[in-house]
């Protein structure tokens, strides 16, 4: 993320700006222990418009990751489509 915290939308926006000059699609990898739920809509808007593959390495609890990660599956298979809840 660009600063301390869990603002994945801001991190994704920065990654998009950095990769914008590249013609081909790339991969953006997020490693996080949480997600700012108040930014879910903003994140999904950016993610759905992205040409890049989005991958998540999420650290959860013995009971799995927060339910917020399920919402990320809505990105047309480009983010959160392979959620492994067996932590």
Secondary structure by P-SEA (a helix, b strand, c coil): ccccccaaaaaaaaaaaaaccccbbbbbbbbcccccccaaaaaaaaaaaccbbbbbbcccccccccccccccccccccccccccccc
